[in-house]
Amino acid sequence: MVEVLEADYLVVGAGAAGMAFTDALIDHADVSVVMVDSRHGAGGHWLDAYPFVRLHQASAFYGVASTLLGNGRIQQDGPEAGLHERATAPEVCAYYDRVLRERMLASGKVTFYPGCDHLGGGRFVSRLSGRQYEVRGRPRVVNAHYLSPHIPAVTPAPFGVADGVNVVAVNDLVRLGAAPSQFVVVGSGKTATDACIWLLANGVDPDAIRWVRPREPWMLNRAVVQPDPTVFLGMAADVMEAAIQASSPDDLFLRMEEAGVVLRIDRSVTPTMAKTPTLAQWELDRLRTIEDVVRLGHVKHVEPKRLVLDEGEVSIAEDAVVVHCAASGLRYEPLVPIWGSEAITLQPIRSGFPCFGAALAGYVEAVFDDDQEKNRLCPPSPLSNTPPDWALMQVLGGKASISFGSDAGVKAWADTVPLNPARIPADVADSEELSAAVARFRASVGPGMARMAELARMP
């Protein structure tokens, strides 16, 4: 038995991308939407996140266009005094639940089916009841899970584990029943840095942590990625000025480091990873207290008292807890036109700010009719992995910004959305400091982007 539904859109995925798209769509079009997700509620991977995670960027840059995440508060005390608030995992989950209930469902335009798998062709099935549904009327399918990240809680460790070894996903650190003599943190990215900082904050001696870093990461300095146009555009100008002088992708990052834009944990090692989440100086200082760092490639196998890696072996304590932070995280699927014949496939548009890109796609879908024009306005930009990737991401993201900014209506809407890092609120538009930052950026963006394209090995 198949239950028949009627809707204009079938949005597959109620994570950050699906929620941002749907929010902007229903705000600007009289449409009906069926939203499905395999999880029990809205929020995507946040529903499976480790308990101590926080947004790595300011809350204002995350969520949906209609509803601010948090209250735009600037922190008054603590190690991030002066920086904008960052939501915790429970706060993010509560936010998405509230947006779903109070905005989307209450509008009468959206119906939500949790715990369901999309089967294709407008059909989906409940994981709980087995009931099948079909959305008729030729709904537009929105693929909002194309780039859903892989996280440790739902991704097995990418290495073999022998009997007798205590390997836990980062989520399970909070459930340990006894203190081991050693923690072995496996991973180079944001999850691993969060795990290390959480252990240190809870009294674990730095010498009791062995950190396996297959690659060294570059991270953005959180202090210069803020919802303040003077700060943000000043940072963008720093990047362009660094690019103009750079002789290579590595040299670009070294110059950005000197300008205070990016950070690395060990200044004696040139990083090869540039996924570039944000990091604060206080976090960097704590991470540098961990001196037992293993750089022998990826872990291949964990055995009692021993790690086997690509380039060698190291011993570990007999009672060591090995912390799995080694899920791949970002997904690097091929770029495809967002508006395709089979589906709308959500991808980043403005580099580094995926929620804004998804909201932008929802707005453009609502107010434009022609798919070719939509794809012209909103070309996708890639996620980065290495320094050359990062340069390519900036080039394509910059071109996308020029594209959607070329339409007066789209630009006017984008200038009202806190998710947009480059918006300039009217109350600060006449600031002398902002005018200076804008002038620096305008003077450097042309030659900076041209050099960035060369660094990315673009033709």
N, C-alpha and C positions, 0 to 999 in steps of 0.2 A: 504494500500500500504506500503510495507516494502522496504526500500533502503538497498541494499546489499553492504557491505564493505569487503575488503580483508586486513587482517593484521595477523602478527604473535602473537601479544599480545594485550589484552584488559585490560588496567589499569583503575581500578575503583577507582577514587579519585585523585584529583590533589592538595592535601595538601602536607605537608612536607614529608611524607613517599612516596607518589606516585611520587613526583617530584624527590626526591633523588634516588629512584630506577630506574626510567626511564632515568635520566641523566647518571648514571653509565652504564646502559644496552646499550644505543645507542653509548656510547663512546667506547665500547669494542666488539660490535657485529653488523653485518650488518643485521638489523631486521627492521620490520615496526610495529608501535605501534599506536593503537587508544586509546586515553585517554578521559575519560568522567568524569564529575563532576556535581553535582546538583547545585552548585553555579555558579555565572556568570563569574568566572575567576579562575586562579590558585592562590593557597595560603591557601586553606582550611579555618580553623577557624579564621585565621588572617583577613579575609575579614569581619568578624563580631566582631572583637575585640573592646574593649573600647578604645577610642581615645588616652588616655594617657598611655597605656601599652607599655612597652619595653621588649625586651628579658631579661629574668632573668639571662641568662648566656652570655658569650662573643659571639659576632657575628660570630667569626671564627668557632665556634662549630656548627653552624646552617646553613641550606640551602642544596646545592648540592655540590658534590665533585669537579666538574669542575670549579666552579665559586665562588670565595670568596665573602661572604656577607660583605660589607664594604670594607675597605682597610687595615685591620690589624693594625689600629691605636691604640696606647696607649694614654689614656686620659692625657692631660697635666695640666688641672686645674679642679676645682670643687671638690665635695666630693669624687669622685672616681679617683682622679689623681693617675697615676701609674697602673691602671687597664685597661684592654682592652675594647674597645668600645662596646656598646650594642645598637643594632638597635631599632628604634621606630617602631610602627605598620605601619605607612605609608611607611617607608623605607623597611620593610619586604615585604609588598604588592608590591611595585614597583620592588623590586628585583625578586620576583617570576614572575611577568609579563614580565620582561626583559629576564629572563632565558627561559621562555616559547616561547617568540617571536623570540629572537635573536639566541637562541641555538637550541631548540627542533624543532620548526616549520621550521626554516630556514634550518635545516639539511635535510629536506625532509623525515625523518624517522618517524615523529610524526604528527598525526592529532588530533585536540582537539575539543571536543563537549561539550561546557558548557551548563548549564541549563538542564541537562539530568539525568534521573533516570535509573539505571541498572535494568533490569527485570530478569536477569539470562539467562543461555543458550546462551550467546553471543549476547543478544538482549538488546537494550535500547531505551528510548523514550524521545523526547523533551518535556519539560514542557511548552514551548511557542507555538510551532506549532502543537504538537501532533504527529509529524512524528515519525515513528518507524524505527529503524535501526537493522540490523543483521550483525555481523562480522562472515564471513564464513571462512572455511579453518582450522577449529579446533584451534582457537587461544588459547594461554595460558592466562587464566584470572588471574589478579593480584588484590587481595583484599587489597587495600591501605586505607581502612576506618574502618578496624576491631577495631582499638583502638581510633577512632576519639573522641576527648574530648567533654564533655558536658559543655557548657559555658552559663553564665546568659543571654546573648542577645537572645539566641534561646531556652532556657530552662525555663519553668515557675517556679516561686518560689515554693519550696517544702513545703509550708505551706499555710494555709487558710488565706484569706484576706477579712475582712469585709468592707462594704461600708463606705466611708468617711475616709479611711486611704490612705495616699500617699506612695505607695510602688513603687519603681523604680528599674529597672535593673541598674547595675553599669554604663553601657553605657550612661544612661540618666542623669547622674550627670552633664554633661557639658551643659545640656539644661534647667536647672532649671531657672525659671523666677524670683524667689524671695528667699531671705535667710530665712530658717526656724530657730527656736530657738534651734533645736536639730537634729543631724543626728544619726540614729541608723544603724550601719553597721552590717550585719548578715553574718557571715562566718569566718572560721579560716585560710584559705589558702592564696595563693599568691594574688588572686584577692582582697581579703579583705585588705591585707596589702597595696597593691597598692592604693586602694580607700582611706584608712586612710592617707597615705603619701600625696596623691594628695590634699585631703581636707586641711591638715595642711599647705602644700606648698602654698595654695591659701588663707591663712589668717584665716581659721576656728580655733577658740580657741579649744585647746584639751578638755576643760571641756564641750564643746558643742557636743562632740562625745560620744555616748554610743556604745561600741563594744561587740556584742554578739559572744562569742567564744565557740562553743560546745565542742571543743577539743583544747588543746594547741599543737602548731606545733614545730617540729624541722626543722631548715633550715640550709643549707650549707653556710658556710662563703665564699662569692664570692671571697675574696682575695686569697683563696687557690685553686680555681677552675679556672685556667687561662691557656691560650695557651702557656705555658712556661713549658717545661718538668721538669726543676728543681723544680719548684713550685708544679706542679701536682704530680710528683712522690714522692716528700717530703710529700705531703698530704697523698698519698696512703700508704706510710710507717707509718705515724702517725696513720692511721686507723688500719693497721695490728698490730702495737705495742699495741694499745688500746685493740684490740680484744683478744690478747694473755692473757692480764691481767683481762679481763672482767668476772664478775661473773654472769651477766644477760644481756639481751638486753638493759635494762635501764642503767645499769652500763657501757655498751659499749658507749652509747651516752654521759653519763656524763664524761667519760674519753676523748672522742673526743672533748667535749666542752672545757675541760681544755687544750687540745692540740691546740685549735683554729680552729678546723675543722667545728664544727657546732655551731649554735646559737639558743637561745630561748628567747622569749620576757620577760617572767617572771621567774627569777631564783628560785622563791619560789615554783614553780609548775613543776612537772615532766611531760613533754609532752607525749601524747599517739599517736600523728599523726607524721608520718615520710615519707611524700611524697617528702620532701627535695628539694624544689626549692632553689635557691641561694638568699642571702640577704646580703647587705653591712652593715658595722658597722654604717654608718651615718643613714641608714634607721632604724636600730634597736634603735638607740638613740631617733629618733623622735617618733617611735611607743611607746616607754616607757613613753612618756609624756601623753599618754591617760590612765587615771586612772580608768575611769568608765567602768569596764569590767564585763560582765554578764556570769557566768559559771553555767548555769542551764540546760544544754543539748540543744537539738535542738528546734528551734521555731516550735510550732504546729499551732498557730493561731495568727494573728495580728488584734487587735480591736482598736477602737478609745481610745487613752490614755492608752493602755494596750497590753503587750505581754504575751501570754500563751506559756510556755515552758514545756519540759518533766518533769522538777523537780520543777516547781513553776511558779509564775507570777511576772512581774515587770511593773512599770508604765513608760509611755513615754509621751513626751510633746504632747499637742493637735495638734500642727502644725508640728510634727516630720516628717521628710522624712526617710523612712525605705529603706535602700540600699540593694538590693538583690545581694549578692556575694556567694550564697549558692548552686550553681550548683555543681554537684559531681566532675566535672573536669575530672581527669583521669578515664579511664574505666578499669575494672578488669575482662576481659574476660579470659576464660581458655586458657592456653598455648596449642598450637597445632603445629605439624611440619610445618615449613614455606612452604616447598614444599609438597603439598598434591595432592591427585588424582583429586580434583575438582578445586583447585586454589592454587596460591602462596599467602599465608596469611602473610602480613608484620607485624612483631613484633620486639621489641627491641632485640638486640643481645648483644652488649656491654652495660652493665647497665648504665643508666643515660644519654645516648647520642643517641637518637632515629634516628637522621638524618644520623649519621655514620652507624648505623645498617641497615637502608634501602638502603644506597649506597652500603654497603658491600654485601647485598643480590643481588642487581642489577649486581655488578661486578661478583659475583660467578655464577649467572645465565648465564652471557654472556660467561664465559670461561670454565665452566664445563658442561658435558652432563648428568651425572648420578644423579638423584634426591636423591638417598640414600647418595651419597658422599656429595652433597650440604647440606643435613640435618646434616651430621656428622660435617662438617666444621662450620655450622652456627646454633647451637641450640638456640631457643628463651630463653630470660630471662624475668622475670616478672617485673611489676611495683610494687612499695612499697606503703603501707598505714600505717603500724605500725612498731615499731622498730624490732620485729622479722621478718616481711616482708622484711625490709631493709637488714637485715643480709642475708636472703635467696637470695635476688636480687644480692648481692655482690658475693655470692658463685656461683650461676649459671652464672652470668655475667663473673666471673673470669674463670670458666670452658670454657665458650664460647670463651674467648680471647685466651686461650691455644689451643682450637680446630682450630680456623681460623689462628692462628699464626703458626700452625704446617706445613702449606703449604708455601713453600718459595715464590711462586708467589703471593699468597694472601698477605703475610706479606710485600713483597716488594711494592705492590700497596698501602697497608694501611699506610705504612711509608711515602707516598707522599701526603696523604690526610689531610688537616687541620682539617677536621671534627673529626679525630681520636685524642683524648686527650693524648694518650700515645705515639704518634709518636715522634721520636727524629731527628730533622733536622740535616743535616751533619755539619752545621756551628757551632753547639753547642755540638757536640758529645764528644769532648775532654775536656769539662769544668770540673774543679776539683769539683765544687759544684754539678754538675749533677752526676758525678761519685760517690760522697758521697751519694746522694739521691738514686741512683740505688742500691748501696751496702746495704743501710738500708732496702730498699724494698725487695731485694732478700733474705736477712737474715730473714725477718719477714713474708713473704707472705705464706710460707708453714704452719707453726704453726698458723698463724693468720687466714688463711682460714679454717683450721681444727676446730679451736675454733668457728669461725663464723658459721660453719655448725651445731655445737652443740647448739649455741644460737638460731639458726633458727628452732630448734627442728627437724632437719633432722634425718632420721634413720641412 
